[in-house]
Amino acid sequence: MEISEFQKLVRGLYESRDRKRGLEKTTLWLVEEIGELAEAVRKGNVKLAREEIADVIAWTVSVANLMDIDVEEALREKYPGKCPRCNSYPCRCDRD
């Protein structure tokens, strides 16, 4: 599935509920899902981490939809096939 297809799917499934909830509360749900992902990783639970990664991406897309951000376009702009800091592929930045 393409990113744009997933964004349309999330919009169709959840936009009405997301708009009622609002941007701030939707963002709080995203933060909660990130916490759940961190816990799954800490425990080494790959199955749960896999589910939480999907949730984090879905809630991120919901936030993007509420802000009228095209996720695919934003990714292309930020990561144009090279590291946005050092302009290299692969990254050669000195930081972790």
Rosetta blueprint (number, residue, H / E / L):
1 M L
2 E L
3 I H
4 S H
5 E H
6 F H
7 Q H
8 K H
9 L H
10 V H
11 R H
12 G H
13 L H
14 Y H
15 E H
16 S H
17 R H
18 D H
19 R H
20 K H
21 R H
22 G L
23 L H
24 E H
25 K H
26 T H
27 T H
28 L H
29 W H
30 L H
31 V H
32 E H
33 E H
34 I H
35 G H
36 E H
37 L H
38 A H
39 E H
40 A H
41 V H
42 R H
43 K H
44 G L
45 N L
46 V H
47 K H
48 L H
49 A H
50 R H
51 E H
52 E H
53 I H
54 A H
55 D H
56 V H
57 I H
58 A H
59 W H
60 T H
61 V H
62 S H
63 V H
64 A H
65 N H
66 L H
67 M L
68 D L
69 I L
70 D L
71 V H
72 E H
73 E H
74 A H
75 L H
76 R H
77 E H
78 K H
79 Y L
80 P L
81 G L
82 K L
83 C L
84 P L
85 R L
86 C L
87 N L
88 S L
89 Y L
90 P L
91 C L
92 R L
93 C L
94 D L
95 R L
96 D L
